[in-house]
Amino acid sequence: MGIIIQARDLSFPTPPTTLFGREGPYVLEIGFGNGDFLCGLASDEPESNLVGVDTSPSCVVRAHRRIARRQLSNVKVFAGTGEFVVRNVIPDEALARVYVNFPDPWPRRRHQHRRLLSQSFFDLLAHRLSRSGSLLLTTDHEDYCSFACEQAQRSGCYLSDEESAPVEILETRWAQRWLEEGRRIHHVRFEKKGLPETEPDRIEITEMRHSLLRGSLDAITDFEKFVVKRDGVNVVVSEAFRQIGDDALIFPTIVEEKDLRQFILIEAHPRGEEVLVGVKRFGQPLSTPGVNRAVMVVADFLERKGLEIVSRSY
């Protein structure tokens, strides 16, 4: 397996031995930026298995270059959200440590629900941390620090202790920038002390389903973006277009479910008097209940346009 973890290579959960081919302390950094701290940690702890998660593809590319240049074999990176990895990829009680360095504070009140370190995340993480595992937060934002401490206390699963930030973190690009501006750096260790009552569920990988309709796609002459929200799954069908030299209709679609957001292409392809609706393999999307729901949502749209559904899911 390469430095960059691909979703198609994962199981839910994925044992660290699958990723690294060996046992060792399992360490996660959420939001690694340019990968400077992550690579330094990998060099300092050759016995540890490190995974870095960041939502920015450009950060993943830069970190990949740094890891490859330094020939580090004990660190891998993933483009996605920390919530997705913690919920679905990490086995129970597997993590020794989690680092969150200078997260986006989302300072406006109406945006605070986007903050990573909410009670729901602390509850989720408690199941994935080892008995003595901990989350280490470093931030220049005093309000975010207070917010995280409050949310951890509400969880009831952690002991928190504000400490001096490690030198390795203070030497990173962002820390140096904030220190030059005279900002105070807060560093808090949240050590696991128990588990919440509720057990988090992981995303389910299913067989990729199709829908079958009867009728002609020629009748589809207009389209307006629509959104379907049901049972924790959001499906956003943003547009429809025809392929050059083909009678098929393509529907770019966003599917959101359980901390996972996928951009997929759903194709309605004529087969004689029937139309087959399914997911194109572009981008190798994960086959999840939400993706199968999106296929049926497009089939329902085509039914409203005059086609007859033979089977919504087969």
C-alpha positions in Angstrom: 0.0 0.0 0.0 1.3 3.5 -0.9 1.8 6.6 1.2 -1.7 7.9 0.3 -4.5 5.7 1.6 -7.3 5.2 -0.9 -10.8 4.6 0.3 -11.1 1.6 -1.9 -8.3 -0.1 0.1 -10.1 0.3 3.4 -12.3 -2.0 5.3 -14.5 -0.7 8.2 -12.6 -1.0 10.5 -9.1 -1.4 9.1 -6.5 -3.0 11.3 -3.2 -1.0 11.5 -1.4 -4.2 10.4 -3.3 -3.9 7.1 -2.0 -0.4 6.5 1.5 -0.9 7.9 2.2 -4.6 7.9 3.2 -4.5 11.5 2.1 -3.8 15.1 3.0 -0.6 16.9 1.5 2.4 18.7 -1.3 3.8 16.5 -1.2 7.6 16.2 -3.5 10.0 14.3 -3.1 13.6 13.3 -6.2 15.4 12.2 -5.5 18.4 9.9 -1.8 18.0 9.3 -1.4 21.0 6.9 2.0 20.7 5.1 2.9 17.6 7.1 5.8 19.1 8.9 4.8 18.0 12.4 3.5 14.6 11.1 6.9 13.8 9.5 8.9 15.0 12.5 6.8 12.7 14.7 7.4 9.8 12.3 11.1 10.4 12.5 11.2 10.7 16.3 9.0 7.6 16.8 10.0 4.9 14.3 8.2 2.3 16.3 4.8 4.1 15.9 2.3 3.8 13.0 1.1 7.3 12.0 -1.9 8.3 9.9 -2.5 11.9 8.9 -5.9 13.1 7.8 -6.7 16.4 6.0 -9.5 17.6 3.9 -7.2 19.5 1.5 -6.0 17.5 -1.5 -3.1 20.0 -1.9 -2.0 19.4 1.7 -2.1 15.6 1.0 0.1 16.1 -2.1 2.7 18.3 -0.2 2.8 15.8 2.7 3.2 12.9 0.3 6.3 14.6 -1.2 7.8 15.3 2.2 7.2 11.7 3.4 8.7 10.3 0.2 11.7 12.6 0.3 12.5 11.6 3.8 11.8 7.9 3.0 9.5 7.5 6.0 7.8 4.1 6.0 5.7 4.5 9.2 3.4 7.3 8.1 0.5 7.5 5.6 -2.0 10.2 4.7 -5.7 10.2 3.8 -7.7 12.9 2.1 -11.0 13.2 4.1 -12.4 14.2 7.4 -11.2 13.2 10.8 -14.7 12.2 11.8 -14.9 9.7 8.9 -11.6 8.1 9.8 -12.3 7.9 13.5 -15.8 6.6 13.0 -15.2 4.1 10.2 -11.5 3.2 9.8 -10.0 3.0 13.3 -10.7 -0.2 15.3 -12.0 0.0 18.8 -9.4 1.0 21.5 -6.7 1.1 18.9 -5.4 4.7 19.1 -2.6 5.7 21.5 -2.8 9.4 20.7 -4.6 11.9 18.5 -3.1 15.3 17.6 -5.2 18.3 16.6 -2.9 21.2 15.9 -4.3 24.7 15.2 -7.8 23.6 13.9 -10.1 26.0 12.2 -11.8 27.8 15.1 -14.9 28.7 13.2 -15.2 31.8 15.4 -18.7 33.0 14.3 -21.5 31.6 16.4 -23.5 30.4 13.5 -20.6 28.3 12.3 -19.6 26.7 15.6 -21.4 23.5 14.8 -18.6 22.8 12.3 -16.0 22.7 15.0 -14.3 19.3 15.2 -14.0 19.0 18.9 -17.7 18.8 19.8 -19.2 16.5 22.4 -20.3 14.1 19.7 -16.7 13.8 18.4 -15.4 13.3 21.9 -18.0 10.5 22.5 -17.0 8.9 19.2 -13.3 9.1 19.9 -13.6 7.5 23.4 -14.4 4.2 21.7 -11.3 4.4 19.5 -8.8 5.5 22.1 -6.9 2.8 24.1 -7.4 2.7 27.8 -4.7 5.3 28.4 -5.1 7.1 25.1 -5.4 10.8 24.8 -6.2 13.7 22.4 -3.8 16.6 22.4 -5.1 19.9 21.2 -2.9 22.9 20.4 -4.5 26.2 19.4 -3.9 29.9 19.5 -7.7 30.5 19.8 -8.7 30.9 23.5 -12.4 30.5 22.8 -11.9 27.3 20.9 -9.8 25.9 23.7 -12.5 26.8 26.2 -15.2 25.3 23.9 -13.2 22.0 23.5 -12.8 21.7 27.3 -16.5 22.3 27.9 -17.5 19.7 25.2 -15.1 17.1 26.7 -16.5 17.7 30.1 -20.1 17.3 28.8 -18.9 14.0 27.3 -17.9 12.8 30.7 -15.2 10.5 29.2 -12.1 12.6 29.7 -9.8 14.2 32.2 -8.3 17.4 30.8 -5.1 19.2 31.7 -3.6 22.3 30.2 0.1 21.9 29.6 3.0 23.6 27.9 3.0 22.9 24.2 5.7 20.5 23.0 8.7 22.1 21.3 8.0 20.1 18.1 4.6 21.8 17.8 6.0 25.2 18.6 8.5 24.8 15.8 5.8 24.3 13.1 5.0 27.0 10.6 1.6 28.0 12.1 3.0 28.1 15.7 5.9 30.3 14.6 3.5 32.6 12.8 1.2 33.0 15.9 4.1 33.4 18.3 5.5 36.2 16.1 2.1 37.9 16.3 2.3 37.6 20.1 -0.5 35.2 20.5 -0.7 32.8 23.4 -0.5 29.1 22.5 -2.9 26.8 24.4 -2.1 23.1 24.7 -4.6 20.7 26.4 -4.3 16.9 26.9 -7.6 15.1 27.1 -7.0 11.7 28.6 -9.7 9.0 28.2 -11.2 7.9 31.5 -14.3 6.0 30.3 -16.9 5.3 27.6 -20.2 6.9 26.7 -23.4 4.8 26.9 -24.0 4.9 23.1 -22.0 2.7 20.7 -21.2 4.5 17.4 -22.1 2.7 14.2 -19.8 2.4 11.2 -20.7 3.0 7.6 -21.8 -0.1 5.8 -20.3 -1.3 2.5 -23.0 -2.8 0.3 -23.4 -4.3 -3.1 -23.8 -1.7 -5.8 -27.4 -1.6 -6.8 -29.2 -0.4 -10.0 -32.6 0.7 -11.0 -34.5 -0.4 -14.1 -37.1 1.7 -15.9 -39.1 1.4 -19.1 -39.5 4.4 -21.5 -37.5 6.9 -23.4 -34.9 9.4 -22.1 -35.8 11.7 -25.1 -38.7 13.0 -23.0 -36.3 14.5 -20.5 -35.9 18.1 -21.7 -35.7 20.1 -18.5 -34.1 19.7 -15.1 -33.8 21.7 -11.8 -31.5 20.9 -8.9 -33.2 18.9 -6.1 -32.3 17.6 -2.7 -33.6 14.6 -0.9 -33.0 14.1 2.9 -34.1 10.9 4.5 -32.9 8.7 7.4 -29.6 10.5 7.9 -28.7 10.6 4.2 -28.6 13.7 2.1 -28.7 13.4 -1.7 -28.1 16.5 -3.8 -28.6 16.0 -7.6 -27.1 19.1 -9.0 -27.6 18.9 -12.8 -28.2 16.6 -15.7 -26.5 16.5 -19.1 -26.2 14.2 -22.1 -22.9 12.7 -23.3 -21.6 13.6 -26.7 -22.4 10.8 -29.1 -24.5 8.9 -26.6 -28.2 8.9 -25.5 -27.3 8.5 -21.8 -28.1 11.1 -19.2 -25.5 11.9 -16.5 -26.4 13.2 -13.1 -23.6 14.7 -11.0 -24.6 14.0 -7.4 -23.4 14.6 -3.9 -24.2 12.0 -1.2 -23.6 12.7 2.5 -23.9 10.1 5.2 -22.2 9.3 8.5 -19.3 11.8 8.2 -18.7 10.7 4.5 -19.3 13.0 1.6 -19.0 11.6 -1.9 -19.2 13.2 -5.3 -20.6 10.6 -7.8 -21.9 10.4 -11.3 -25.2 8.5 -11.8 -25.9 7.4 -15.4 -29.2 6.6 -17.0 -28.4 4.5 -20.0 -31.0 3.2 -22.5 -31.0 -0.5 -23.3 -33.6 -1.0 -26.0 -37.0 -0.1 -24.4 -35.5 -0.1 -20.9 -33.3 2.4 -19.1 -30.6 1.2 -16.6 -29.7 3.6 -13.8 -26.5 3.1 -11.9 -23.3 4.7 -10.7 -20.4 5.2 -13.1 -17.1 3.9 -11.8 -15.5 7.4 -12.2 -13.5 8.1 -9.0 -14.1 4.7 -7.6 -16.8 5.7 -5.1 -17.6 3.6 -2.0 -20.7 1.5 -2.4 -22.7 2.6 0.6 -26.4 2.7 1.5 -26.4 6.4 0.6 -25.0 5.8 -2.8 -27.7 3.2 -3.5 -30.3 5.7 -2.2 -29.0 8.2 -4.7 -29.6 5.8 -7.6 -33.2 5.3 -6.5 -33.6 9.1 -6.1 -32.6 9.5 -9.7 -35.0 6.7 -10.7 -37.8 8.5 -8.9 -37.0 11.7 -10.8 -37.2 9.8 -14.1 -40.5 8.3 -13.0 -41.9 11.8 -12.4 -40.8 12.7 -16.0 -42.9 9.9 -17.4 -40.8 6.7 -17.3 -42.1 3.6 -15.7 -40.1 2.0 -12.9 -39.6 -1.8 -13.4 -37.3 -2.2 -10.3 -36.0 0.5 -8.0 -33.2 -1.7 -6.7 -31.8 -4.9 -8.1 
